Amino acid sequence: MRDLMNNITPAVAIAPAVVANNTAQVGTVIDTLGYDSLTFVIGSGTLADADATFTVLVEEGDAANLSDAAAVADEDLIGTEALASFDQDADDSAFKIGYRGNKRYARLTLTPAGNGAAAPLCALAILGHPRSAPTSNPPS
């Protein structure tokens, strides 16, 4: 059966915002309890600065507030942070990176550089392979 909707739970990782400087957009801590996969989906709008770059970092930890945050090892990522990162030419684009580590909590951070103009950004966390399906709708 082709049913993705009842087998995922989306969560806001980085709320939509227009960033006009180089302030890192530190995402919400995502609790992976009850799920066996996590993919971050990053969206950009029209990027106004001609030389801006946006670097992705995925962190993990066991503390609910991620006070023990550590960068995820490359072997615990599906894809790479470099492939999920982008520059000013990526207007209205989407990028993804997966997490397959064994820590309970994960977080995505987008860090702009050379950004002095409007950069609409957002990210969703897609939790998948639930241990109990179907997942609730709307997500809780």
C-alpha positions in Angstrom: 0.0 0.0 0.0 1.4 3.4 -0.9 0.7 5.3 2.3 3.4 7.7 3.4 1.1 10.0 5.3 0.2 7.5 8.0 3.8 6.5 8.4 5.5 9.9 9.1 5.2 12.7 11.6 6.3 16.2 10.4 7.6 18.7 12.9 8.9 22.3 12.5 12.7 22.2 12.8 13.3 25.9 11.8 10.2 28.1 11.7 9.9 30.2 8.5 11.9 33.4 8.9 13.5 36.0 6.7 17.1 36.3 7.7 19.0 39.5 6.7 22.3 38.9 8.5 24.7 36.0 9.4 22.8 34.9 12.5 22.7 31.1 12.8 19.2 29.7 12.6 19.3 27.1 15.4 16.5 24.6 15.0 14.1 23.0 17.5 15.3 19.9 19.3 13.6 16.9 17.6 12.7 13.9 19.8 13.1 10.7 17.8 11.5 8.4 20.4 9.2 6.0 18.6 10.7 6.5 15.2 13.5 4.7 13.4 14.3 7.5 10.8 14.6 11.2 10.6 15.0 13.5 7.6 15.4 17.2 7.7 13.9 19.1 4.7 15.2 22.6 4.2 13.4 25.2 2.1 14.6 28.5 0.7 12.7 31.4 -0.8 14.1 34.1 -3.1 17.6 34.7 -1.8 18.5 38.4 -2.3 22.2 38.6 -1.5 24.6 37.9 -4.4 27.3 36.1 -2.4 25.5 34.4 0.5 26.1 30.8 1.6 24.1 28.7 4.0 25.8 25.9 5.8 24.0 23.0 7.4 25.0 21.3 10.7 23.2 18.3 12.3 23.8 17.7 16.0 22.7 14.9 18.3 22.6 14.1 22.0 20.8 12.3 24.8 19.7 15.3 26.8 16.2 16.7 26.0 17.6 20.2 25.9 20.6 19.0 23.8 23.0 20.4 26.4 25.2 17.5 25.3 25.0 18.4 21.6 27.7 17.1 19.4 28.1 17.2 15.6 26.8 14.0 14.0 29.5 11.8 12.6 29.4 11.5 8.8 28.6 7.8 9.0 25.4 8.6 10.9 24.1 10.9 8.2 22.3 9.9 5.1 23.7 12.4 2.5 26.1 15.0 3.6 25.9 18.4 5.2 27.8 19.8 2.2 25.1 18.5 -0.2 22.4 20.0 2.0 24.2 23.4 2.2 23.5 26.0 -0.5 24.3 29.4 -1.8 22.5 32.5 -3.2 21.7 30.7 -6.5 19.3 28.3 -4.7 16.2 30.4 -4.9 13.0 28.6 -4.1 14.7 25.3 -3.5 14.5 22.3 -1.2 17.3 20.2 0.3 17.4 17.2 2.5 19.7 15.3 4.9 18.9 12.2 6.9 20.0 11.1 10.4 20.5 7.5 11.3 22.4 7.8 14.5 21.4 6.2 17.8 20.9 9.3 20.0 17.4 10.2 21.0 17.5 13.9 20.1 18.7 15.8 17.0 18.8 19.4 15.8 19.5 21.2 12.5 21.3 24.5 12.3 21.5 26.7 9.2 24.4 29.3 9.3 24.4 32.1 6.8 27.7 33.7 5.7 28.0 36.8 3.5 24.3 37.4 3.9 23.3 41.0 4.1 19.8 40.8 2.4 16.5 39.0 2.8 16.9 35.2 2.9 13.6 33.3 3.5 14.4 30.0 5.1 12.6 27.1 6.9 13.1 23.5 7.7 10.9 20.5 8.6 11.8 17.4 10.5 10.2 14.3 9.0 10.1 11.4 11.5 9.5 8.1 9.7 9.4 4.3 10.3 7.2 4.7 13.4 7.1 1.9 15.8 3.3 2.4 16.0 1.3 3.3 13.0 -0.8 4.9 11.8 0.6 8.2 13.1 -1.8 10.8 14.3 -3.2 13.5 12.1 -2.8 16.3 12.9 0.6 15.4 14.4 0.8 15.8 18.2 
